[in-house]
């Protein structure tokens, strides 16, 4: 039977991955929801206006939206389907995207209800990453603990 940590990591990976595939797709195409797509276009125009440095670098609101949408879809697919270390990389990249989105919302002065989802999913991404990293570090501690116990048992045997 799978450990609770494994179940948690798998559940979070699939749920977060599917969410980001969905949200990234909304940023890239109006096929899922024309209203949500138009809202994303409007929001990214505001973000680009609030950051004049982007325009100087040649990054338009359209390019910014497409970059973030593509990153969300790609990382979402990796989180959902690809095993191993790439999930942690995708998780970290999505966490950076969420931080950027929070920054954009703060920059344009959006109310909390407009960016609460980014806050919640940023926290979930952080939890998934911490749980995933914790499970990798734990066996090393167990091995060192086993080694200490074996050494203590051997020293007790020598004394008696």
Secondary structure, 3 states (H helix, E strand, C coil): CCCHHHHHHHHHHHHHHHHHHHHHHHHHCCCCCHHHHHHHHHHHHHHHHHCHHHHHCCCCHHHHHHHHHHHHHHHHHHHHHCCCHHHHHHHHHHHHHHHHHHHHHHHHCCCHHHHHHHHHHHHHHHHHHHHHHHHHHHHHHHHHHHHHHHHHHHHHHHHC
